[in-house]
Amino acid sequence: MNDIERADAVYSALLSRMGEQWVQPRKERTARVLELLDDPQRTYRVIHITGTNGKTSTARIAESLLRAHGLRTGLFTSPHLVRFTERIRVDGEPIADAAVADAWDEIAPFVAMVDAELATVGDAPLTFFELLTVLAFVAFADAPIDVLVLEVGMGGAWDSTNTADGDVAVFAPIDMDHADRLGDTIEKIATVKAGIIKPGAAAVSARQTPEAAAVLRRVAAEQNATIAFEGEDFDLVRSQVAVGGQLVTVRGLAGEYAEEFLPLYGTHQAHNAALALAAVESLIGAAQQAIADDIVAEGFGETTSPGRLQLIGTEPTVLVDAGHNPHGARALATALREYFDFDEWGLVLGVLADKDAAGIVDALREIPAHVFVTAPDSDRAEDPDALADLVEEAGLRASVHPNLDDASEAARAWASENPRRAVIIVGSVVLAGEALRLSEEENWKAGADDAS
């Protein structure tokens, strides 16, 4: 087999396991495999990121800032948009097929040992995400890297990524999500997420509800960790619309960074940048001395966040956003109003059945002139007819399309009728990945520069 085939075989082996959405509240099984591998996750420093929205963008900005410092970086995020190697990045690039296949060969004997141990006590074999985490930790150690920016899969305390000892724990905004697994109140969810704060570590947090902030403060004190909050210890001072993104001014933990260009749209991304900057300051000790302006300029300027308010089509304009819950949809709606000057939006909408579809529709209700309802290519997709009913109940015009190909074709044709119209594809990471593939296959951008 060539390297691509070897890597594809790894993904097939992962898919044969219990699925990514099948999560047990425990990390001991992952820890056992890592112990047999001599704990590769302890060979580099770690920024560990949790929260409900903004985790991936914050992670990508922090990783770019670290690379600008000359550090060799790893980045672990989920889910992927197109290919699973996107989740494991070394120095800003998806891991090489050969490297991921070699790492799999390295862990396979130990995976078999732990699976056998689990079988003897009647427990299920290691899952997709548990093994992906182990695979990533080994691949990063083999690279080797200096710093890992690590995104939690779900929650925090019992997530398999929490087998790493985070030097810095980062909290993006905490909201209701996965209530069936994390808890039915903000306080309960925050308690699970606060589990990533390690003894003597540093923590930084976005603005939180009073309930979430109280939990984070309490757990930080219990762990003898420091914690810095946006709005108190650091802050987004200002964001201004600019061509291709925005100019942001951030008051960091040690100084002010004025009018730095961030090539991402939306004030929510400016807040993510402020959080990422505080995290990097905490890791490298810049809480006592500001990071050099040229490093911040490079780190922010080189940031990308695929699938997050990303331009994927021109003539007509088509954007894609992975927003899959009400909090993310509200941020998207604000960004569309503040950063774009179109008269009418066509919304291509597809969500998964375990998401708050009604909340997403309500958050976006003031944006679209027409909603092209479809279903992501997933067995967990919400029925498009049921979704269309929610859209119409919100007082919006809707049409139903069996798949993204049909929905995007109809939406682009609608937008092409008037130069003041544009299309936004939203509702699911799965749908966003499909949109990225389709836009490349059909050349929606027609040679235009990527403004994402």
HELIX and SHEET records of a PDB file:
HELIX    1   1 ASP A    3  LEU A   15  1                                  13    
HELIX    2   2 GLU A   28  LEU A   36  1                                   9    
HELIX    3   3 PRO A   40  ARG A   42  5                                   3    
HELIX    4   4 LYS A   55  ALA A   68  1                                  14    
HELIX    5   5 PHE A   84  ARG A   87  5                                   4    
HELIX    6   6 ASP A   97  THR A  120  1                                  24    
HELIX    7   7 PHE A  128  ASP A  142  1                                  15    
HELIX    8   8 SER A  160  THR A  163  5                                   4    
HELIX    9   9 ALA A  179  LEU A  182  1                                   4    
HELIX   10  10 ILE A  186  LYS A  193  1                                   8    
HELIX   11  11 ALA A  194  ILE A  196  5                                   3    
HELIX   12  12 PRO A  210  GLU A  222  1                                  13    
HELIX   13  13 THR A  267  ILE A  284  1                                  18    
HELIX   14  14 ASP A  293  GLY A  301  1                                   9    
HELIX   15  15 PRO A  326  TYR A  339  1                                  14    
HELIX   16  16 ALA A  357  LEU A  364  1                                   8    
HELIX   17  17 PRO A  384  GLU A  393  1                                  10    
HELIX   18  18 LEU A  404  SER A  416  1                                  13    
HELIX   19  19 VAL A  429  GLU A  442  1                                  14    
SHEET    1   A 8 GLU A  93  PRO A  94  0                                        
SHEET    2   A 8 ILE A  88  VAL A  90 -1                                        
SHEET    3   A 8 THR A  73  PHE A  76 -1                                        
SHEET    4   A 8 VAL A 147  GLU A 151  1                                        
SHEET    5   A 8 ARG A  45  THR A  50  1                                        
SHEET    6   A 8 VAL A 168  PHE A 171  1                                        
SHEET    7   A 8 ALA A 202  SER A 205  1                                        
SHEET    8   A 8 THR A 226  PHE A 229  1                                        
SHEET    1   B 3 ASP A 235  ALA A 242  0                                        
SHEET    2   B 3 GLY A 245  ARG A 251 -1                                        
SHEET    3   B 3 GLU A 256  LEU A 262 -1                                        
SHEET    1   C 6 GLN A 310  GLY A 313  0                                        
SHEET    2   C 6 THR A 317  ASP A 321 -1                                        
SHEET    3   C 6 ARG A 421  VAL A 426  1                                        
SHEET    4   C 6 GLU A 344  LEU A 349  1                                        
SHEET    5   C 6 PRO A 368  VAL A 373  1                                        
SHEET    6   C 6 ALA A 398  VAL A 400  1                                        
END                                                                             
